[in-house]
Amino acid sequence: MAKRAARPRGAAFLDRLLRGRAWVWLIGTLLAGIVFLNVALLELSNGIARTTRDAAALGEENARLRLEAARLGSSERIQRAARARGLVMPAPGDVRYLRPGPDDGRLAARRITEPAPAVPVVDGPAVTGVAPATDPGEGIAIEETPTVAAPAAAGAPVPTGEGAAPLPTETAATDSPAAP
């Protein structure tokens, strides 16, 4: 008679476990988990790629805006714009600093006036000119302030600042003959 090989302890239980339905469910659950993890990893990778693309686009936009700010802030461009508006650079000796005096506070308090009434805006402000604001007591120009006027109804006066000449205004589309 041939001798049978000795089986390790628990071998029968292991055989039943590996050949049973529980093992199939366990393997199926593990495979579903692996698929879920792969899908989650793909979504994460896609989000990272999208964020990287957005960051690159924002970097390009930042570079463009920095270049634009440098172009707009260049002293040559500002000087050309000032010359086009009739401004001139003062001579080196013409620039001086003011020192506060003992009566400056009282003088400033006396010069305070009520602000001018607001101009009604119909279709948006139209700058009509620049009127110098003057000190009524001494007749010295203090600063230049833009004068704003709104398009007025037909026949109504257009409010402007003192000494400012209004620019020609366009007629509204409703005042013109009907377009075809």
Backbone torsions as a table, in degrees:
resi	resn	phi	psi	omega
1	MET	NA	141.4	-178.9
2	ALA	-88.0	141.7	179.8
3	LYS	-81.8	140.0	174.9
4	ARG	-85.8	142.8	178.2
5	ALA	-70.9	143.6	-178.9
6	ALA	-75.0	134.1	179.3
7	ARG	-93.4	140.9	178.5
8	PRO	-66.3	160.9	-179.0
9	ARG	-66.6	136.6	177.5
10	GLY	81.4	7.3	-178.4
11	ALA	-66.2	-37.6	-179.5
12	ALA	-64.3	-42.1	178.7
13	PHE	-63.9	-42.1	180.0
14	LEU	-65.1	-39.6	177.0
15	ASP	-61.4	-46.6	179.7
16	ARG	-63.9	-37.7	-179.2
17	LEU	-66.2	-46.1	-177.0
18	LEU	-71.3	-26.7	-179.5
19	ARG	-95.1	-1.1	-175.2
20	GLY	-94.3	176.8	-178.4
21	ARG	-71.7	-27.8	-178.7
22	ALA	-60.7	-40.6	179.8
23	TRP	-63.6	-41.0	178.7
24	VAL	-62.7	-43.8	178.8
25	TRP	-65.1	-38.4	179.3
26	LEU	-64.7	-45.4	178.1
27	ILE	-64.5	-42.3	178.6
28	GLY	-61.6	-42.5	178.7
29	THR	-64.5	-42.4	178.0
30	LEU	-63.4	-42.0	178.5
31	LEU	-64.5	-40.9	177.5
32	ALA	-63.0	-38.7	177.2
33	GLY	-63.8	-40.3	178.3
34	ILE	-65.0	-42.1	178.0
35	VAL	-62.6	-44.5	178.7
36	PHE	-59.3	-45.4	179.4
37	LEU	-63.2	-38.6	178.0
38	ASN	-65.3	-41.6	178.1
39	VAL	-64.2	-43.3	178.5
40	ALA	-62.6	-39.6	178.3
41	LEU	-65.6	-39.1	177.1
42	LEU	-65.1	-41.4	177.9
43	GLU	-64.2	-40.9	177.8
44	LEU	-64.2	-42.6	178.4
45	SER	-63.3	-41.2	177.6
46	ASN	-63.3	-41.8	177.4
47	GLY	-63.5	-40.2	178.3
48	ILE	-64.6	-42.6	179.0
49	ALA	-63.0	-41.7	179.5
50	ARG	-64.9	-42.7	178.4
51	THR	-63.8	-40.3	178.0
52	THR	-63.6	-42.2	178.3
53	ARG	-63.7	-43.1	178.4
54	ASP	-64.8	-40.0	178.8
55	ALA	-64.4	-39.4	178.2
56	ALA	-65.3	-41.2	179.0
57	ALA	-64.5	-40.9	178.2
58	LEU	-67.1	-35.8	176.6
59	GLY	-63.4	-42.3	177.2
60	GLU	-64.1	-41.5	178.8
61	GLU	-63.9	-41.5	177.1
62	ASN	-61.0	-44.5	-179.9
63	ALA	-62.5	-42.0	179.1
64	ARG	-63.8	-42.8	-179.4
65	LEU	-68.4	-36.1	176.7
66	ARG	-65.2	-40.6	178.0
67	LEU	-63.8	-43.0	178.4
68	GLU	-62.5	-43.2	178.9
69	ALA	-64.5	-39.2	178.2
70	ALA	-66.0	-40.1	179.6
71	ARG	-65.9	-45.1	-178.5
72	LEU	-70.0	-29.7	-177.7
73	GLY	-89.8	2.1	-178.2
74	SER	-67.3	139.4	-176.7
75	SER	-66.5	-30.9	179.2
76	GLU	-64.7	-43.8	179.6
77	ARG	-64.8	-41.3	179.9
78	ILE	-65.5	-40.4	178.9
79	GLN	-66.5	-39.4	177.1
80	ARG	-63.0	-43.3	179.4
81	ALA	-64.1	-38.8	179.0
82	ALA	-66.8	-42.8	177.7
83	ARG	-63.0	-37.7	179.1
84	ALA	-64.6	-26.0	178.6
85	ARG	-93.7	4.7	175.8
86	GLY	88.7	11.5	179.3
87	LEU	-87.3	149.2	179.1
88	VAL	-128.0	153.4	176.6
89	MET	-76.8	136.3	177.8
90	PRO	-72.7	153.7	175.4
91	ALA	-65.9	152.7	-177.1
92	PRO	-55.1	-34.7	-179.0
93	GLY	-80.7	-11.4	-176.9
94	ASP	-81.7	-15.1	-178.6
95	VAL	-87.8	128.0	178.5
96	ARG	-145.3	161.5	-178.9
97	TYR	-105.9	143.1	179.3
98	LEU	-87.9	142.9	175.7
99	ARG	-109.0	135.7	-179.8
100	PRO	-68.0	139.6	178.2
101	GLY	-105.4	170.1	-176.8
102	PRO	-68.7	-27.3	-176.8
103	ASP	-99.7	5.3	-176.5
104	ASP	-62.0	-37.6	-179.6
105	GLY	-64.8	-46.8	179.3
106	ARG	-65.2	-40.4	179.5
107	LEU	-63.2	-42.3	178.5
108	ALA	-64.8	-40.6	179.2
109	ALA	-63.8	-36.6	178.8
110	ARG	-70.1	-30.0	-177.0
111	ARG	-82.1	-8.4	-179.2
112	ILE	-65.5	128.8	177.7
113	THR	-127.3	163.7	177.3
114	GLU	-69.3	139.4	-179.5
115	PRO	-65.4	153.8	178.5
116	ALA	-66.8	148.2	179.8
117	PRO	-64.7	149.7	-179.5
118	ALA	-68.8	144.1	178.3
119	VAL	-88.1	129.4	-179.7
120	PRO	-65.8	139.8	-179.7
121	VAL	-105.6	125.0	-179.3
122	VAL	-97.4	-64.3	-179.2
123	ASP	-115.8	15.2	-177.0
124	GLY	117.8	155.1	-177.2
125	PRO	-71.7	147.0	175.1
126	ALA	-124.7	114.6	-179.4
127	VAL	-74.3	122.7	-174.9
128	THR	-102.4	-14.7	-179.8
129	GLY	165.7	-176.9	178.4
130	VAL	-121.2	121.6	-178.9
131	ALA	-109.0	128.0	178.2
132	PRO	-74.0	132.9	175.0
133	ALA	-85.4	128.7	-176.3
134	THR	-117.1	153.8	174.6
135	ASP	-79.5	118.2	-176.1
136	PRO	-61.6	-28.5	-177.0
137	GLY	-75.4	-38.9	-173.0
138	GLU	-115.6	-10.6	179.4
139	GLY	70.3	24.8	-179.8
140	ILE	-99.2	133.3	177.9
141	ALA	-67.9	126.7	-178.8
142	ILE	-89.1	-54.2	179.9
143	GLU	-157.4	166.0	176.7
144	GLU	-102.4	129.3	-179.9
145	THR	-121.0	138.4	177.8
146	PRO	-68.5	142.9	177.6
147	THR	-100.6	126.1	-175.8
148	VAL	-114.2	134.4	177.1
149	ALA	-134.4	148.3	177.8
150	ALA	-100.4	152.7	175.2
151	PRO	-59.4	129.8	-176.4
152	ALA	-96.6	160.5	175.0
153	ALA	-67.0	161.3	-177.6
154	ALA	-56.4	126.1	176.7
155	GLY	87.4	-11.6	-179.0
156	ALA	-84.5	144.0	178.7
157	PRO	-70.4	145.2	177.5
158	VAL	-94.4	119.0	-179.2
159	PRO	-70.7	133.8	177.3
160	THR	-137.4	167.5	178.2
161	GLY	-74.6	163.1	-179.1
162	GLU	-64.1	127.5	177.4
163	GLY	83.6	0.6	-179.1
164	ALA	-96.0	135.8	177.2
165	ALA	-95.3	125.8	-178.6
166	PRO	-67.2	144.7	175.0
167	LEU	-77.9	157.4	176.7
168	PRO	-61.7	138.0	179.2
169	THR	-104.2	151.7	178.3
170	GLU	-86.6	148.3	176.9
171	THR	-80.4	146.7	-179.0
172	ALA	-68.9	157.4	-178.2
173	ALA	-62.9	-27.3	-178.1
174	THR	-75.1	-22.5	-178.9
175	ASP	-82.5	-19.1	-176.8
176	SER	-84.4	158.6	177.6
177	PRO	-61.1	156.4	-177.0
178	ALA	-61.3	134.4	179.2
179	ALA	-84.4	148.9	-179.4
180	PRO	-67.0	NA	NA
